[in-house]
Amino acid sequence: MAVVVVTGGGTQALADLFVVPGASRTVLEALVPYSDPSMAAFLGRPPSRAVSVETAAALARSARGRALELRPAREVAVLGVACTAALVTDRPRKGEHRAHVAVCRGEAAEVHSVTLAKNARTREGEERVVANLVLSVLGRACGLDAAACDALSPEEAVRVRVI
């Protein structure tokens, strides 16, 4: 069972999860700490950068901690999944369009990161790519043969780090 946290980009994954009958057998809780104060409260401190590998890992660790609190029985395996992303917005973005999706099963977090090609997609298009990545990471963490993010170009390879 999982607690899933997304900080803005990737929220479509939550909607996708909840339209599946029986989602409550997997999802313990879904959170969207969208504002800086909300993210700081969830993490217990403000992150140094909202969109980073380290923040995604910290969010996934906190999500796993929450899952441990909410699981129905001690023998139920739990994990935390988190996404932080910087996507198309209503103003020019100085930095890269990117997403970091982390899963935490224990002490370490596995972070899947992708840098998206700027001006290649609409906000909805980038959101779909990130939501697919969230669902893929969650599915694989649950032991499913989850499809990869097939909407990525060859230059947008997903990199995986364990931290």
N, C-alpha and C positions, 0 to 999 in steps of 0.2 A: 504494500500500500504506500501511497506517496502524498506528500505535501508539495504542491507545485506553486512556485512564485515567479511572476513575471513583472517587470518594472515598467511596462508600457508596450514596447515592441514585443510581439509574441503572444499578445492577449487572445488572438484568434484561436490559438491552440486550446485555450480554456473552453471556448464555445464549441470547438470541435470535439473535445472530450465529453462535454455534458450532453451532446445530442446522441451519444451512444448509450443504448439501454444497458443498465448494470454498471455505469461508471462509478457508482458509490462503492463498488467492490475494489476499486483501485484508488480513487481519489479520496483522501481523508479531508483535505482542505485545499482551497485555491486562494491565493492572495495576490493583490496588486499594490505593492507599496510604491505608489507613483511619485509622490512628492519627496523632496529631500528630507523633511522631518519624518515622514512615514518610513522611508528606507532606513534612516538612522535609528528609529525606534525598533524596527525589525531586527537590525544587525546589532543593536546595543551600542552603536557608535556611528558617526558619519563615515562613509567610505572616502578614501582619498580621491578616487575617481569613480563616478557612477557607472561608467561603462568600461569594464576591464575584466581581464581573466581573474584577477584577485577578488574583485567584487562578486562576480558570478560564483566563484568557489565559496566565498563567505556566505552568500545568500543560500546556496545549496546546503551548506553545513547547518545553518540556522533552520532551514526547512526540514532537514532530517531530525534535528532536535525537537522541532514541533511535532513531527510524525511520531517520534518515540513517545511523546506525551499523549497523543491522540489514539494510538493504535488500540484496537479492541482487546488484545491479549498479548502477553510477553513473547509468545512464540511466533507472532505475525512479523514477517520481515518487512522493513520499511526503508524508504529512501527519500531524499530531498532532491527536487529538480528546480533549477532556477535559470532565468534568462534575463539578461540585461542587454539592451540594444540601442544603437543610435541610427535612426532611419530617416527617410525623407521627412522634412518638416515644412512649415509654412514660411521659412526663411532660409537663405543659403547656409548650408552647414560647412564650417571651416574644415573639420576633420573628416575622417573616413566614415562611410556608412558601414556599420559592423554589428555583429552580434556574438555573444558568448553564452553558451548554454552549458550548465554544469549539472552533474549528477553526483550525489554523495550517498554512499552505502555504509561508510564507516568513517575513518579518520580522514582519508584522502578524498579529494574531489577530482573527477575527470571532467575537463572543460573542453568543449567543442567550440572552436572559434572560426568565424568566417568574415572576410572583408568583402563587401558587395561593391560591384562596379557602380560608380556614381552616375546619375542621370540615365541609368539603363532601365529603371522600373519606376512605376508610381509608388506612392506610399502603400497602397493596397497590395501591389506586387511584392514589395519588400516584406510586408507583413506576412504574406502567404509563405514566402521562402523561410522566414524565421519561425513561423508557427509549425511548418513542416519539420524543421530541424528539432524543435522542442519535442514534437510527437515522436520523431525517430529516436531521439536520445532516450526518452521515457520508455518507448517500446523495447528498445534493446536492453535497457536496464531491467526490464521486467521479464527478459528472456525470450522476447518475440523476435522474429526475423523481420524487423521493421525496415521499411523502404527508406533509402537515403534521400536526401534533398535533391531530387532530380531536376529542379529548376535552376540549378547553378551552372554558370559557364565554367569552362576548364580553368580559367584564371581565378575562380572563386572557390578554390579547394578548401574543405573543412580541415582545420588543424586540431589535433587532440593533444592536450597536456594533462598530466596528473600532478596536482599540487596539494 
